[in-house]
Amino acid sequence: MSLNVDRTIEDLDQSMRELRSALRGIPFRAGGFKNTHDKLTRAVAHLVVLLDASRATFRE
């Protein structure tokens, strides 16, 4: 199960990298998108930290 946690963290990291590269050149300050994007990145970062910290509880 710990392997699944590692894979999930890596997938989340890759998804956030793809989001960052997709946003290059887009004026995302319009319409409050910047605020939504910032909230999303903070929430995902918090999730990754919690998953990493609880990795020991997911051992098989």
N, C-alpha and C positions, 0 to 999 in steps of 0.2 A: 504494500500500500504506500510505503514511503516513496517508492519509485513513481507512483502516480502523482504524488505531491510534487516531486521534482519536475516531472513532465508538465504538470499544470502551471507551475511557476515559469518554466521556460516558454510555454505557449503564451502566457500572459505578457511576458517580456517581449516576445517577438511581435505580438499584436500591437503593443504600444509603440514599438519601433516603426512598424508599418504605418500606424496612424500618424506619427510624427513626420514621416517622409511624405505621406499623402497630403499633409497640411502645408507643406512648403509652397510658398507663392500664393496661397489663398488668403485674402484679407478677412480673417476670421474674427476680427473685433466687431464686425457688424452684427446687429441683431442679438447681442448678448451671447454669441457663441463662445467667445473667449472665456466667459465666466463658467459656462457649462463644461467646456473642455478642461478648465482648471479643476473643477469639482470632480470630474471623471478621473483625471490623473491622480488626484489625491486619494480618491476612494480605491482605485486599483493598487496604488502603492501601499495603502493601509492593509488591503486584503493580502497582498504578497507577504508583507511583514508578519501578519497573523498566521498565514499558512506555514511560513518558514519556522516561526516560533513553535507551532504545534506539531511539527513534523514527527516528534518522538511519540506522540499519542496515536499516530497512524501506523505504527509498526505492526507487522503481521503477527 
